[in-house]
Amino acid sequence: MTLLRSVYSIKRTNQLIGSVTINQLKPDMKIGNIGYWVRESKQGLGYAHEAVLAIKQFGFHKLKLLRLEIVAAIDNKPSNRVAIKSGARFEYVDKQRIQLKSGYVDANVYGFFASKEAT
């Protein structure tokens, strides 16, 4: 597998609402990271949740990944809600994982597993 990153737009009636991606792919380990953002005016309407579900299926079925992660800053409540609502399992807090303008912050790490998707 030579794919390094895959980005998809989230659109509604030709208006860009956000994006979803599988990045930080480690093909030898068959894992990747799901990243997403949604325009502030469209947050809370289910677009991120729907996009995560779709790209999760793409990652497991098309890319044949075994594990996908969502890494969300602890204080980013909307992102944490999307991970939980999408069925990701909380695994641990990773200290100083995400760099923001204000500095490094701790992040919650959530996991999806291909073996769980088959059941």
N, CA, C and O atoms as a printed pandas DataFrame, in Angstrom:
     atom_number atom_name residue_name chain_id  residue_number  x_coord  y_coord  z_coord
0              1         N          MET        A               1    0.851   -1.161    0.000
1              2        CA          MET        A               1    0.000    0.000    0.000
2              3         C          MET        A               1    0.905    1.235    0.000
3              4         O          MET        A               1    1.739    1.389    0.892
4              5         N          THR        A               2    0.747    2.101   -0.981
5              6        CA          THR        A               2    1.584    3.286   -1.068
6              7         C          THR        A               2    0.836    4.567   -0.718
7              8         O          THR        A               2    1.433    5.644   -0.705
8              9         N          LEU        A               3   -0.461    4.469   -0.435
9             10        CA          LEU        A               3   -1.247    5.635   -0.101
10            11         C          LEU        A               3   -0.751    6.222    1.210
11            12         O          LEU        A               3   -0.660    5.516    2.215
12            13         N          LEU        A               4   -0.431    7.507    1.204
13            14        CA          LEU        A               4    0.054    8.151    2.408
14            15         C          LEU        A               4   -1.014    8.970    3.106
15            16         O          LEU        A               4   -0.991    9.119    4.327
16            17         N          ARG        A               5   -1.963    9.508    2.321
17            18        CA          ARG        A               5   -2.994   10.337    2.914
18            19         C          ARG        A               5   -4.169   10.410    1.961
19            20         O          ARG        A               5   -3.988   10.438    0.744
20            21         N          SER        A               6   -5.353   10.442    2.501
21            22        CA          SER        A               6   -6.557   10.521    1.701
22            23         C          SER        A               6   -7.481   11.548    2.343
23            24         O          SER        A               6   -7.870   11.387    3.500
24            25         N          VAL        A               7   -7.842   12.609    1.603
25            26        CA          VAL        A               7   -8.671   13.688    2.141
26            27         C          VAL        A               7   -9.954   13.778    1.330
27            28         O          VAL        A               7   -9.924   13.726    0.101
28            29         N          TYR        A               8  -11.067   13.912    2.013
29            30        CA          TYR        A               8  -12.357   14.047    1.351
30            31         C          TYR        A               8  -13.082   15.271    1.870
31            32         O          TYR        A               8  -13.041   15.574    3.062
32            33         N          SER        A               9  -13.742   15.965    0.970
33            34        CA          SER        A               9  -14.531   17.140    1.335
34            35         C          SER        A               9  -15.890   16.705    1.840
35            36         O          SER        A               9  -16.448   15.702    1.396
36            37         N          ILE        A              10  -16.408   17.471    2.768
37            38        CA          ILE        A              10  -17.777   17.287    3.237
38            39         C          ILE        A              10  -18.561   18.437    2.614
39            40         O          ILE        A              10  -18.340   19.602    2.946
40            41         N          LYS        A              11  -19.470   18.103    1.719
41            42        CA          LYS        A              11  -20.212   19.137    1.005
42            43         C          LYS        A              11  -21.714   18.900    1.112
43            44         O          LYS        A              11  -22.187   17.779    1.302
44            45         N          ARG        A              12  -22.425   19.982    0.985
45            46        CA          ARG        A              12  -23.880   19.939    0.866
46            47         C          ARG        A              12  -24.255   21.028   -0.120
47            48         O          ARG        A              12  -23.936   22.201    0.079
48            49         N          THR        A              13  -24.918   20.640   -1.159
49            50        CA          THR        A              13  -25.303   21.558   -2.239
50            51         C          THR        A              13  -24.134   22.439   -2.681
51            52         O          THR        A              13  -24.256   23.662   -2.752
52            53         N          ASN        A              14  -23.019   21.809   -2.972
53            54        CA          ASN        A              14  -21.802   22.456   -3.460
54            55         C          ASN        A              14  -21.169   23.451   -2.492
55            56         O          ASN        A              14  -20.296   24.219   -2.896
56            57         N          GLN        A              15  -21.578   23.458   -1.243
57            58        CA          GLN        A              15  -20.956   24.316   -0.237
58            59         C          GLN        A              15  -20.000   23.458    0.597
59            60         O          GLN        A              15  -20.394   22.429    1.146
60            61         N          LEU        A              16  -18.740   23.895    0.683
61            62        CA          LEU        A              16  -17.772   23.171    1.500
62            63         C          LEU        A              16  -18.126   23.352    2.972
63            64         O          LEU        A              16  -18.182   24.470    3.485
64            65         N          ILE        A              17  -18.362   22.234    3.627
65            66        CA          ILE        A              17  -18.741   22.251    5.035
66            67         C          ILE        A              17  -17.565   21.843    5.910
67            68         O          ILE        A              17  -17.438   22.315    7.040
68            69         N          GLY        A              18  -16.697   20.962    5.391
69            70        CA          GLY        A              18  -15.566   20.493    6.171
70            71         C          GLY        A              18  -14.785   19.460    5.396
71            72         O          GLY        A              18  -14.900   19.360    4.175
72            73         N          SER        A              19  -13.993   18.697    6.113
73            74        CA          SER        A              19  -13.237   17.622    5.475
74            75         C          SER        A              19  -12.999   16.505    6.479
75            76         O          SER        A              19  -13.085   16.691    7.693
76            77         N          VAL        A              20  -12.695   15.339    5.924
77            78        CA          VAL        A              20  -12.346   14.182    6.734
78            79         C          VAL        A              20  -11.176   13.498    6.031
79            80         O          VAL        A              20  -11.107   13.477    4.802
80            81         N          THR        A              21  -10.277   12.948    6.805
81            82        CA          THR        A              21   -9.080   12.352    6.224
82            83         C          THR        A              21   -8.621   11.143    7.031
83            84         O          THR        A              21   -8.902   11.021    8.223
84            85         N          ILE        A              22   -7.916   10.264    6.353
85            86        CA          ILE        A              22   -7.129    9.247    7.044
86            87         C          ILE        A              22   -5.687    9.656    6.823
87            88         O          ILE        A              22   -5.207    9.679    5.690
88            89         N          ASN        A              23   -5.002    9.976    7.895
89            90        CA          ASN        A              23   -3.610   10.412    7.793
90            91         C          ASN        A              23   -2.748    9.600    8.749
91            92         O          ASN        A              23   -3.228    8.678    9.409
92            93         N          GLN        A              24   -1.498    9.948    8.812
93            94        CA          GLN        A              24   -0.533    9.221    9.655
94            95         C          GLN        A              24   -0.648    7.716    9.431
95            96         O          GLN        A              24   -0.567    6.918   10.365
96            97         N          LEU        A              25   -0.838    7.354    8.158
97            98        CA          LEU        A              25   -0.947    5.938    7.812
98            99         C          LEU        A              25    0.368    5.215    8.068
99           100         O          LEU        A              25    1.445    5.711    7.739
100          101         N          LYS        A              26    0.256    4.053    8.650
101          102        CA          LYS        A              26    1.392    3.160    8.843
102          103         C          LYS        A              26    1.022    1.841    8.179
103          104         O          LYS        A              26    0.553    0.913    8.837
104          105         N          PRO        A              27    1.241    1.766    6.848
105          106        CA          PRO        A              27    0.794    0.593    6.095
106          107         C          PRO        A              27    1.344   -0.726    6.623
107          108         O          PRO        A              27    0.647   -1.740    6.595
108          109         N          ASP        A              28    2.578   -0.726    7.103
109          110        CA          ASP        A              28    3.163   -1.965    7.608
110          111         C          ASP        A              28    2.437   -2.462    8.858
111          112         O          ASP        A              28    2.416   -3.663    9.128
112          113         N          MET        A              29    1.844   -1.546    9.617
113          114        CA          MET        A              29    1.105   -1.916   10.822
114          115         C          MET        A              29   -0.412   -1.917   10.588
115          116         O          MET        A              29   -1.181   -2.326   11.457
116          117         N          LYS        A              30   -0.831   -1.454    9.405
117          118        CA          LYS        A              30   -2.248   -1.395    9.013
118          119         C          LYS        A              30   -3.071   -0.525    9.952
119          120         O          LYS        A              30   -4.180   -0.887   10.344
120          121         N          ILE        A              31   -2.498    0.654   10.313
121          122        CA          ILE        A              31   -3.231    1.596   11.152
122          123         C          ILE        A              31   -3.187    2.992   10.539
123          124         O          ILE        A              31   -2.311    3.314    9.737
124          125         N          GLY        A              32   -4.145    3.800   10.937
125          126        CA          GLY        A              32   -4.204    5.181   10.479
126          127         C          GLY        A              32   -4.971    6.023   11.484
127          128         O          GLY        A              32   -5.542    5.512   12.447
128          129         N          ASN        A              33   -4.969    7.330   11.236
129          130        CA          ASN        A              33   -5.591    8.293   12.117
130          131         C          ASN        A              33   -6.687    9.014   11.338
131          132         O          ASN        A              33   -6.446    9.479   10.224
132          133         N          ILE        A              34   -7.876    9.111   11.904
133          134        CA          ILE        A              34   -8.967    9.861   11.285
134          135         C          ILE        A              34   -8.931   11.286   11.812
135          136         O          ILE        A              34   -8.952   11.518   13.021
136          137         N          GLY        A              35   -8.877   12.237   10.884
137          138        CA          GLY        A              35   -8.944   13.652   11.234
138          139         C          GLY        A              35  -10.139   14.282   10.546
139          140         O          GLY        A              35  -10.509   13.867    9.448
140          141         N          TYR        A              36  -10.746   15.271   11.169
141          142        CA          TYR        A              36  -11.918   15.922   10.587
142          143         C          TYR        A              36  -12.049   17.336   11.119
143          144         O          TYR        A              36  -11.584   17.655   12.213
144          145         N          TRP        A              37  -12.690   18.174   10.323
145          146        CA          TRP        A              37  -13.092   19.505   10.778
146          147         C          TRP        A              37  -14.387   19.861   10.070
147          148         O          TRP        A              37  -14.655   19.396    8.961
148          149         N          VAL        A              38  -15.177   20.683   10.718
149          150        CA          VAL        A              38  -16.431   21.163   10.151
150          151         C          VAL        A              38  -16.504   22.663   10.406
151          152         O          VAL        A              38  -16.197   23.146   11.496
152          153         N          ARG        A              39  -16.920   23.383    9.366
153          154        CA          ARG        A              39  -17.115   24.836    9.472
154          155         C          ARG        A              39  -17.948   25.134   10.725
155          156         O          ARG        A              39  -18.938   24.454   10.996
156          157         N          GLU        A              40  -17.544   26.140   11.472
157          158        CA          GLU        A              40  -18.195   26.443   12.747
158          159         C          GLU        A              40  -19.705   26.619   12.608
159          160         O          GLU        A              40  -20.461   26.183   13.477
160          161         N          SER        A              41  -20.147   27.248   11.531
161          162        CA          SER        A              41  -21.584   27.495   11.348
162          163         C          SER        A              41  -22.370   26.214   11.075
163          164         O          SER        A              41  -23.600   26.231   11.120
164          165         N          LYS        A              42  -21.687   25.111   10.795
165          166        CA          LYS        A              42  -22.353   23.841   10.486
166          167         C          LYS        A              42  -22.103   22.769   11.541
167          168         O          LYS        A              42  -22.526   21.625   11.379
168          169         N          GLN        A              43  -21.416   23.139   12.622
169          170        CA          GLN        A              43  -21.129   22.166   13.671
170          171         C          GLN        A              43  -22.406   21.794   14.417
171          172         O          GLN        A              43  -23.333   22.596   14.525
172          173         N          GLY        A              44  -22.438   20.578   14.925
173          174        CA          GLY        A              44  -23.577   20.104   15.701
174          175         C          GLY        A              44  -24.730   19.585   14.860
175          176         O          GLY        A              44  -25.804   19.299   15.390
176          177         N          LEU        A              45  -24.522   19.459   13.559
177          178        CA          LEU        A              45  -25.587   18.999   12.660
178          179         C          LEU        A              45  -25.371   17.568   12.176
179          180         O          LEU        A              45  -26.132   17.076   11.342
180          181         N          GLY        A              46  -24.350   16.901   12.688
181          182        CA          GLY        A              46  -24.115   15.500   12.352
182          183         C          GLY        A              46  -23.197   15.254   11.166
183          184         O          GLY        A              46  -22.971   14.101   10.796
184          185         N          TYR        A              47  -22.665   16.303   10.564
185          186        CA          TYR        A              47  -21.808   16.121    9.387
186          187         C          TYR        A              47  -20.513   15.381    9.728
187          188         O          TYR        A              47  -20.105   14.485    8.988
188          189         N          ALA        A              48  -19.868   15.739   10.825
189          190        CA          ALA        A              48  -18.613   15.077   11.204
190          191         C          ALA        A              48  -18.875   13.605   11.533
191          192         O          ALA        A              48  -18.111   12.732   11.123
192          193         N          HIS        A              49  -19.924   13.340   12.250
193          194        CA          HIS        A              49  -20.281   11.960   12.601
194          195         C          HIS        A              49  -20.493   11.126   11.342
195          196         O          HIS        A              49  -19.950   10.028   11.222
196          197         N          GLU        A              50  -21.272   11.640   10.416
197          198        CA          GLU        A              50  -21.536   10.931    9.165
198          199         C          GLU        A              50  -20.248   10.708    8.372
199          200         O          GLU        A              50  -20.040    9.633    7.810
200          201         N          ALA        A              51  -19.391   11.718    8.329
201          202        CA          ALA        A              51  -18.126   11.605    7.592
202          203         C          ALA        A              51  -17.198   10.584    8.239
203          204         O          ALA        A              51  -16.544    9.814    7.536
204          205         N          VAL        A              52  -17.131   10.567    9.559
205          206        CA          VAL        A              52  -16.284    9.596   10.260
206          207         C          VAL        A              52  -16.767    8.174    9.988
207          208         O          VAL        A              52  -15.957    7.281    9.741
208          209         N          LEU        A              53  -18.067    7.960   10.031
209          210        CA          LEU        A              53  -18.587    6.617    9.743
210          211         C          LEU        A              53  -18.225    6.172    8.333
211          212         O          LEU        A              53  -17.858    5.017    8.115
212          213         N          ALA        A              54  -18.329    7.084    7.380
213          214        CA          ALA        A              54  -18.017    6.738    5.986
214          215         C          ALA        A              54  -16.532    6.450    5.793
215          216         O          ALA        A              54  -16.172    5.465    5.148
216          217         N          ILE        A              55  -15.672    7.294    6.343
217          218        CA          ILE        A              55  -14.237    7.084    6.118
218          219         C          ILE        A              55  -13.725    5.892    6.925
219          220         O          ILE        A              55  -12.740    5.258    6.545
220          221         N          LYS        A              56  -14.384    5.594    8.020
221          222        CA          LYS        A              56  -14.025    4.394    8.790
222          223         C          LYS        A              56  -14.251    3.149    7.927
223          224         O          LYS        A              56  -13.395    2.266    7.869
224          225         N          GLN        A              57  -15.389    3.083    7.268
225          226        CA          GLN        A              57  -15.672    1.944    6.387
226          227         C          GLN        A              57  -14.669    1.888    5.237
227          228         O          GLN        A              57  -14.203    0.810    4.867
228          229         N          PHE        A              58  -14.340    3.038    4.678
229          230        CA          PHE        A              58  -13.346    3.105    3.605
230          231         C          PHE        A              58  -12.001    2.564    4.102
231          232         O          PHE        A              58  -11.355    1.773    3.415
232          233         N          GLY        A              59  -11.590    2.989    5.281
233          234        CA          GLY        A              59  -10.313    2.546    5.834
234          235         C          GLY        A              59  -10.251    1.048    6.065
235          236         O          GLY        A              59   -9.241    0.410    5.769
236          237         N          PHE        A              60  -11.327    0.488    6.593
237          238        CA          PHE        A              60  -11.331   -0.940    6.881
238          239         C          PHE        A              60  -11.552   -1.791    5.631
239          240         O          PHE        A              60  -10.897   -2.818    5.456
240          241         N          HIS        A              61  -12.464   -1.370    4.770
241          242        CA          HIS        A              61  -12.828   -2.220    3.630
242          243         C          HIS        A              61  -11.980   -1.993    2.387
243          244         O          HIS        A              61  -11.650   -2.948    1.683
244          245         N          LYS        A              62  -11.627   -0.759    2.110
245          246        CA          LYS        A              62  -10.853   -0.473    0.889
246          247         C          LYS        A              62   -9.345   -0.477    1.146
247          248         O          LYS        A              62   -8.576   -1.022    0.354
248          249         N          LEU        A              63   -8.930    0.135    2.257
249          250        CA          LEU        A              63   -7.498    0.195    2.563
250          251         C          LEU        A              63   -7.025   -1.017    3.358
251          252         O          LEU        A              63   -5.824   -1.228    3.520
252          253         N          LYS        A              64   -7.971   -1.810    3.850
253          254        CA          LYS        A              64   -7.665   -3.030    4.613
254          255         C          LYS        A              64   -6.892   -2.735    5.902
255          256         O          LYS        A              64   -6.044   -3.523    6.318
256          257         N          LEU        A              65   -7.193   -1.599    6.526
257          258        CA          LEU        A              65   -6.570   -1.269    7.796
258          259         C          LEU        A              65   -7.194   -2.116    8.901
259          260         O          LEU        A              65   -8.331   -2.572    8.781
260          261         N          LEU        A              66   -6.448   -2.317    9.961
261          262        CA          LEU        A              66   -6.944   -3.085   11.100
262          263         C          LEU        A              66   -7.348   -2.190   12.263
263          264         O          LEU        A              66   -8.147   -2.578   13.115
264          265         N          ARG        A              67   -6.778   -0.975   12.287
265          266        CA          ARG        A              67   -7.031   -0.059   13.397
266          267         C          ARG        A              67   -7.073    1.373   12.885
267          268         O          ARG        A              67   -6.263    1.763   12.043
268          269         N          LEU        A              68   -8.013    2.147   13.392
269          270        CA          LEU        A              68   -8.090    3.575   13.117
270          271         C          LEU        A              68   -8.201    4.299   14.447
271          272         O          LEU        A              68   -8.882    3.837   15.362
272          273         N          GLU        A              69   -7.530    5.433   14.547
273          274        CA          GLU        A              69   -7.567    6.226   15.768
274          275         C          GLU        A              69   -8.174    7.593   15.502
275          276         O          GLU        A              69   -8.091    8.129   14.397
276          277         N          ILE        A              70   -8.784    8.139   16.536
277          278        CA          ILE        A              70   -9.151    9.547   16.573
278          279         C          ILE        A              70   -8.430   10.128   17.774
279          280         O          ILE        A              70   -8.530    9.601   18.882
280          281         N          VAL        A              71   -7.707   11.211   17.555
281          282        CA          VAL        A              71   -6.976   11.896   18.618
282          283         C          VAL        A              71   -7.602   13.276   18.757
283          284         O          VAL        A              71   -7.561   14.074   17.820
284          285         N          ALA        A              72   -8.181   13.563   19.921
285          286        CA          ALA        A              72   -8.898   14.816   20.133
286          287         C          ALA        A              72   -8.381   15.511   21.387
287          288         O          ALA        A              72   -8.255   14.894   22.445
288          289         N          ALA        A              73   -8.086   16.793   21.256
289          290        CA          ALA        A              73   -7.682   17.573   22.425
290          291         C          ALA        A              73   -8.736   17.414   23.506
291          292         O          ALA        A              73   -9.933   17.439   23.219
292          293         N          ILE        A              74   -8.306   17.252   24.728
293          294        CA          ILE        A              74   -9.227   17.000   25.846
294          295         C          ILE        A              74  -10.300   18.079   25.926
295          296         O          ILE        A              74  -11.460   17.773   26.198
296          297         N          ASP        A              75   -9.932   19.332   25.695
297          298        CA          ASP        A              75  -10.894   20.431   25.812
298          299         C          ASP        A              75  -11.748   20.627   24.566
299          300         O          ASP        A              75  -12.632   21.484   24.562
300          301         N          ASN        A              76  -11.506   19.855   23.506
301          302        CA          ASN        A              76  -12.306   19.973   22.284
302          303         C          ASN        A              76  -13.526   19.055   22.416
303          304         O          ASN        A              76  -13.551   17.941   21.893
304          305         N          LYS        A              77  -14.528   19.558   23.129
305          306        CA          LYS        A              77  -15.708   18.750   23.425
306          307         C          LYS        A              77  -16.437   18.262   22.170
307          308         O          LYS        A              77  -16.850   17.103   22.133
308          309         N          PRO        A              78  -16.612   19.105   21.136
309          310        CA          PRO        A              78  -17.287   18.599   19.927
310          311         C          PRO        A              78  -16.549   17.416   19.288
311          312         O          PRO        A              78  -17.183   16.448   18.868
312          313         N          SER        A              79  -15.229   17.488   19.213
313          314        CA          SER        A              79  -14.460   16.401   18.598
314          315         C          SER        A              79  -14.550   15.128   19.429
315          316         O          SER        A              79  -14.661   14.034   18.875
316          317         N          ASN        A              80  -14.505   15.256   20.726
317          318        CA          ASN        A              80  -14.653   14.094   21.599
318          319         C          ASN        A              80  -16.041   13.477   21.456
319          320         O          ASN        A              80  -16.179   12.253   21.457
320          321         N          ARG        A              81  -17.073   14.321   21.332
321          322        CA          ARG        A              81  -18.440   13.815   21.141
322          323         C          ARG        A              81  -18.557   13.034   19.840
323          324         O          ARG        A              81  -19.196   11.983   19.800
324          325         N          VAL        A              82  -17.937   13.547   18.768
325          326        CA          VAL        A              82  -17.983   12.851   17.473
326          327         C          VAL        A              82  -17.334   11.470   17.606
327          328         O          VAL        A              82  -17.883   10.480   17.123
328          329         N          ALA        A              83  -16.185   11.400   18.249
329          330        CA          ALA        A              83  -15.498   10.114   18.412
330          331         C          ALA        A              83  -16.390    9.117   19.153
331          332         O          ALA        A              83  -16.538    7.972   18.726
332          333         N          ILE        A              84  -16.970    9.551   20.243
333          334        CA          ILE        A              84  -17.812    8.662   21.059
334          335         C          ILE        A              84  -19.074    8.261   20.299
335          336         O          ILE        A              84  -19.436    7.084   20.267
336          337         N          LYS        A              85  -19.744    9.239   19.689
337          338        CA          LYS        A              85  -20.979    8.956   18.945
338          339         C          LYS        A              85  -20.717    8.018   17.770
339          340         O          LYS        A              85  -21.591    7.240   17.387
340          341         N          SER        A              86  -19.522    8.090   17.202
341          342        CA          SER        A              86  -19.173    7.250   16.049
342          343         C          SER        A              86  -18.808    5.828   16.452
343          344         O          SER        A              86  -18.589    4.973   15.594
344          345         N          GLY        A              87  -18.741    5.575   17.752
345          346        CA          GLY        A              87  -18.478    4.224   18.226
346          347         C          GLY        A              87  -17.031    3.931   18.567
347          348         O          GLY        A              87  -16.683    2.783   18.843
348          349         N          ALA        A              88  -16.178    4.950   18.554
349          350        CA          ALA        A              88  -14.779    4.732   18.922
350          351         C          ALA        A              88  -14.683    4.475   20.425
351          352         O          ALA        A              88  -15.443    5.035   21.216
352          353         N          ARG        A              89  -13.749    3.630   20.794
353          354        CA          ARG        A              89  -13.549    3.295   22.204
354          355         C          ARG        A              89  -12.442    4.174   22.789
355          356         O          ARG        A              89  -11.343    4.239   22.239
356          357         N          PHE        A              90  -12.735    4.855   23.912
357          358        CA          PHE        A              90  -11.698    5.635   24.593
358          359         C          PHE        A              90  -10.633    4.681   25.095
359          360         O          PHE        A              90  -10.936    3.649   25.693
360          361         N          GLU        A              91   -9.345    5.046   24.837
361          362        CA          GLU        A              91   -8.253    4.182   25.258
362          363         C          GLU        A              91   -7.360    4.817   26.312
363          364         O          GLU        A              91   -7.077    4.194   27.335
364          365         N          TYR        A              92   -6.909    6.045   26.081
365          366        CA          TYR        A              92   -6.004    6.672   27.037
366          367         C          TYR        A              92   -5.837    8.157   26.733
367          368         O          TYR        A              92   -6.252    8.644   25.682
368          369         N          VAL        A              93   -5.217    8.869   27.685
369          370        CA          VAL        A              93   -4.848   10.271   27.494
370          371         C          VAL        A              93   -3.378   10.304   27.116
371          372         O          VAL        A              93   -2.536    9.739   27.815
372          373         N          ASP        A              94   -3.075   10.964   26.013
373          374        CA          ASP        A              94   -1.691   11.110   25.554
374          375         C          ASP        A              94   -1.231   12.525   25.888
375          376         O          ASP        A              94   -1.755   13.500   25.349
376          377         N          LYS        A              95   -0.260   12.629   26.771
377          378        CA          LYS        A              95    0.216   13.922   27.249
378          379         C          LYS        A              95    0.911   14.707   26.138
379          380         O          LYS        A              95    1.737   14.173   25.398
380          381         N          GLN        A              96    0.553   15.985   26.041
381          382        CA          GLN        A              96    1.154   16.935   25.092
382          383         C          GLN        A              96    1.199   16.379   23.667
383          384         O          GLN        A              96    2.220   16.502   22.989
384          385         N          ARG        A              97    0.123   15.782   23.218
385          386        CA          ARG        A              97    0.059   15.123   21.913
386          387         C          ARG        A              97   -0.195   16.085   20.759
387          388         O          ARG        A              97    0.316   15.888   19.656
388          389         N          ILE        A              98   -0.993   17.136   21.017
389          390        CA          ILE        A              98   -1.409   18.044   19.946
390          391         C          ILE        A              98   -0.807   19.420   20.160
391          392         O          ILE        A              98   -0.839   19.962   21.264
392          393         N          GLN        A              99   -0.254   19.981   19.083
393          394        CA          GLN        A              99    0.304   21.331   19.158
394          395         C          GLN        A              99   -0.724   22.325   18.636
395          396         O          GLN        A              99   -1.159   22.243   17.487
396          397         N          LEU        A             100   -1.104   23.261   19.490
397          398        CA          LEU        A             100   -1.991   24.361   19.123
398          399         C          LEU        A             100   -1.187   25.656   19.172
399          400         O          LEU        A             100   -0.028   25.657   19.586
400          401         N          LYS        A             101   -1.802   26.754   18.752
401          402        CA          LYS        A             101   -1.113   28.051   18.814
402          403         C          LYS        A             101   -0.675   28.374   20.236
403          404         O          LYS        A             101    0.363   29.000   20.448
404          405         N          SER        A             102   -1.472   27.943   21.203
405          406        CA          SER        A             102   -1.183   28.226   22.611
406          407         C          SER        A             102   -0.141   27.284   23.213
407          408         O          SER        A             102    0.283   27.481   24.351
408          409         N          GLY        A             103    0.271   26.272   22.466
409          410        CA          GLY        A             103    1.252   25.310   22.957
410          411         C          GLY        A             103    0.731   23.887   22.831
411          412         O          GLY        A             103   -0.287   23.645   22.182
412          413         N          TYR        A             104    1.424   22.961   23.444
413          414        CA          TYR        A             104    1.028   21.552   23.388
414          415         C          TYR        A             104   -0.061   21.265   24.417
415          416         O          TYR        A             104   -0.039   21.786   25.532
416          417         N          VAL        A             105   -1.019   20.420   24.014
417          418        CA          VAL        A             105   -2.118   20.047   24.910
418          419         C          VAL        A             105   -2.272   18.532   24.940
419          420         O          VAL        A             105   -1.877   17.826   24.012
420          421         N          ASP        A             106   -2.854   18.058   26.027
421          422        CA          ASP        A             106   -3.142   16.632   26.165
422          423         C          ASP        A             106   -4.312   16.251   25.259
423          424         O          ASP        A             106   -5.162   17.082   24.937
424          425         N          ALA        A             107   -4.340   14.983   24.857
425          426        CA          ALA        A             107   -5.388   14.525   23.956
426          427         C          ALA        A             107   -5.938   13.177   24.391
427          428         O          ALA        A             107   -5.223   12.336   24.935
428          429         N          ASN        A             108   -7.214   12.998   24.140
429          430        CA          ASN        A             108   -7.844   11.691   24.301
430          431         C          ASN        A             108   -7.599   10.896   23.030
431          432         O          ASN        A             108   -7.724   11.429   21.927
432          433         N          VAL        A             109   -7.254    9.632   23.176
433          434        CA          VAL        A             109   -7.054    8.749   22.034
434          435         C          VAL        A             109   -8.171    7.710   22.049
435          436         O          VAL        A             109   -8.397    7.018   23.042
436          437         N          TYR        A             110   -8.862    7.626   20.912
437          438        CA          TYR        A             110   -9.960    6.686   20.722
438          439         C          TYR        A             110   -9.569    5.709   19.625
439          440         O          TYR        A             110   -8.801    6.058   18.728
440          441         N          GLY        A             111  -10.089    4.488   19.688
441          442        CA          GLY        A             111   -9.759    3.497   18.677
442          443         C          GLY        A             111  -10.972    2.802   18.091
443          444         O          GLY        A             111  -11.966    2.541   18.769
444          445         N          PHE        A             112  -10.850    2.509   16.786
445          446        CA          PHE        A             112  -11.777    1.633   16.071
446          447         C          PHE        A             112  -10.967    0.421   15.637
447          448         O          PHE        A             112   -9.779    0.546   15.342
448          449         N          PHE        A             113  -11.591   -0.744   15.594
449          450        CA          PHE        A             113  -10.888   -1.961   15.190
450          451         C          PHE        A             113  -11.678   -2.702   14.140
451          452         O          PHE        A             113  -12.884   -2.898   14.291
452          453         N          ALA        A             114  -11.014   -3.117   13.078
453          454        CA          ALA        A             114  -11.674   -3.829   11.976
454          455         C          ALA        A             114  -12.387   -5.077   12.487
455          456         O          ALA        A             114  -13.479   -5.403   12.020
456          457         N          SER        A             115  -11.784   -5.769   13.436
457          458        CA          SER        A             115  -12.393   -7.007   13.949
458          459         C          SER        A             115  -13.738   -6.731   14.613
459          460         O          SER        A             115  -14.619   -7.591   14.604
460          461         N          LYS        A             116  -13.903   -5.556   15.180
461          462        CA          LYS        A             116  -15.177   -5.190   15.833
462          463         C          LYS        A             116  -16.226   -4.805   14.800
463          464         O          LYS        A             116  -17.424   -4.912   15.064
464          465         N          GLU        A             117  -15.786   -4.356   13.622
465          466        CA          GLU        A             117  -16.718   -3.935   12.579
466          467         C          GLU        A             117  -17.412   -5.115   11.943
467          468         O          GLU        A             117  -18.515   -4.968   11.418
468          469         N          ALA        A             118  -16.802   -6.272   11.974
469          470        CA          ALA        A             118  -17.376   -7.471   11.328
470          471         C          ALA        A             118  -18.530   -8.045   12.143
471          472         O          ALA        A             118  -19.349   -8.802   11.621
472          473         N          THR        A             119  -18.593   -7.683   13.427
473          474        CA          THR        A             119  -19.640   -8.253   14.282
474          475         C          THR        A             119  -20.861   -7.383   14.320
475          476         O          THR        A             119  -21.836   -7.717   14.993
